[in-house]
Amino acid sequence: MKLKTLIPTLLASLPASMARADGPGSWTGHMWGGGYGFMGGFMMLAFWGAVIALIVFLVLRLRDNGTRPPDSDAQEALRRRFANGEIDEEEFRRRKARLDE
């Protein structure tokens, strides 16, 4: 095909390739394409990221919330010191009573 016939053929097909099924004048541009371009994709990622982060936060919060009472670390350390012989029974009872207040 010669260049002289190729150029008019391409120019004639250009308007047909730009036409849309919903009619002329409704084309909003390549980036925005009806509102689902770059910003639509970003907002979808941000939304699902927030949903996943909230689920992970709630699962971790609920799992840690009911596992042990708040004083168990101090009582465990006191029991360990008593078991290792660092404190005697009288000291153990005095400190345990103080923790139970």
RADAGI-V198886 format. One record per pair of residues at least 24 apart in sequence whose ideal C-beta (glycine too) atoms are under 7 Angstrom apart, sorted by sequence separation. I is the first residue (numbers start at 1). J is the second residue. D is the distance in whole Angstrom. If there is no record, write none. Layout:
((I & J & D) (I & J & D))
//
This chain:
((75 & 99 & 6) (74 & 99 & 6) (71 & 99 & 6))
//
